Amino acid sequence: MTFFLQLVVTGFAQGMVYALIAIGFVIILKCSEVFNIAQGHFVLIGGYLGYTFLVPFGLPIWAALGMAIATAIVMGLIIERLILRPLLGEPVLAVIMVTIALATILGGLATLLWGAEYKAYHGLLPTITMKVGEISIPSESLIGLIVSIICVVLLMLLFRYTKIGLAMRATAEDLQVVQSVGIRATTVYAVSWVIACVVGVIGGILLGGVSGANMDLANVGLKAFAVVLLGGVNSIGGAIFAGIILGMLENVAAGYLDPLLPGGGLAQVFPFLVMIIVLIFRPHGLFGLARIERV
Amino acid sequence: MGLRTGTFHENYAQDMAIFHSGLQWGIAVAFIIFLFACPLFFSDRILTILTTMGIAVISVHGLNILTGYCGQISIGHAGFMAVGGYTSAILCAKLGWPFWVALPCGALAAGIAGLFFGLPSLKIKGFYLIMATIAAQFIIIWTIIQLRSITGGADGLSVPKPAIGSIILSSKTNYFYLVMVFTCLATLLAKNIVRTRAGRAFIAIRDNDLAAEVMGVSLWSYKLQAFFIGCVYAGVAGSLLIHYFSFASTDQFPFMDSVWYLGMLIVGGMGSTTGAIFGAVALKLLDELVTMVGPILSAAVAPQAAASLALISHGLIIIIFLIFEPRGLHHRWEIIKAYFRLWPFSHQEIE
């Protein structure tokens, strides 16, 4: 029982980070109807940025986080302006392929700048230990959990109480109406990409703090897709819920089934099994809107 | 598209013909003769490049029918190639079946895998279908690694050299001929499939699936047919690839290859058999360029520059084509042809 609870708690914290990354994806999707395959690579870049600012630069954690976020903002603006803007209104395949190409380029840049090597910065994040009964919650997971919750709350506040948040919600609702009342849709797109980059990078630093930064961080993006599909592609609340569920399921499944399977590695393929099942039985996810097509 | 001056079509058969004039027949025959004369004056290295190009062309033809004509986007093509390749490898290596029986079986197995993973396409499209096919890629590769007793798992599986009758295809020249025969047949078949009833149904589904259904095109049947045909092509390409290296390993079918096949389709021009060939050849040439320039760059800049150059150049070329020439090389080729056809009266709108 302790083993089970331990898996669930670790899974919960991990799932919260997945949820954070998935939110970046959902925001871009809601605002500009772009499916951003490169979300995982923002995480990758984030993991390596965290390493760069913490280890070679030797910055304190808060300064490093600030620098990484600043880099993410610049990155988001450049990506939106140079790559996505020319493809406004193109068919879905073109837009998806361009984000895949973007993912490849980011992967290439990470290889060039950091040599695709394993960079550990374990123990540089602040440590908090907590014990509930017999279950000890690992410090990194707890940090991840806290930071993710702070980010999610900040995003909620942004959407609820600021003008740009309102504009973003309105754009998600109806692009034509937004344009007719004089809101610049391109600004909304740029902000959505910036947010996606920032949450991706923060997620990368959190995950990098647990297991170090390497090229595998990009695969977290694939888990984020499973989260998004499970929660419903256009629901932020759904993404949070599904992220937690998937994080727990993955940990429990890996904990109990991996010893039974010869090759192991169920955790890697698990998100895809979830994805296929969701796509076959409930394509719009748990909380998404079922799209009704009209001619 | 205008015709050459002096060529007139008087009936439907002429309109639908692949070759409109004696000149086109001549060029096609000359090209095929040139292709089969290649081993006479090219080195083994160039033959290797041409062989892998041929395999890529077969694979991209399949993807073109599925994605370019039927509009069902698949980023799991390398996974389906793996199904075909591993099936024929297992039949050859473990059961001792002859190559020419194992290859169609591999193709069939890939087609059936395609049918299975194509099932979600009946309910979903666009991004959702892309995610389903990405999932297919990873699930297939994971399954192959898990079934260690049959497939050799992560260690791979060595396959005997393919033989047809008493001829053992051990040299590069032999295998080059085999692949080229398959490539030519695959091209001809692809060109003809899109002229049939099924091909027209695919195009109708791609352009507007609701309208197609209202017109009486059975989405259920034709979407699955497209998946089956596309994946059979992938299966043939996968078996050819595995028998070429006499070794089957999951590393030969990485996820990124699935992306490159789609990239080839975009660079070449979607929904065009010629485009599929152009795209496969162009990106394979780019690959070769990268392998040539990579070591120089690695020595000059940093050891990891070669790997990153490959990734960045591929990503950039896809982005550049999507932004500046979304209709691909095929469209450029048509413009060039039209220019010469109409010269010196070079003014015509090209669709």
Interface residues (C-beta under 8 A of the other chain):
Chain A: F35 I83 P86 L87 E90 V92 L93 A94 I96 M97 V98 I100 A101 L102 A103 T104 I105 G107 G108 L109 T111 L112 G115 A116 L222 F225 L229 V233 L261 P262 G263 G265 Q268 V269 F272 L273 M275 I276 L279 I280 P283 E293 V295
Chain B: T67 I73 I75 L119 P120 K123 I124 G126 F127 Y128 I130 M131 A132 I134 A135 A136 F138 I139 W142 I145 Q146 R148 G153 A154 L210 A211 M256 V259 L262 G263 I266 M270 A302 P303 Q304 A305 A307 S308 L309 A310 L311 I312 H314 G315 L316 I318 I319 L322 I323 P326
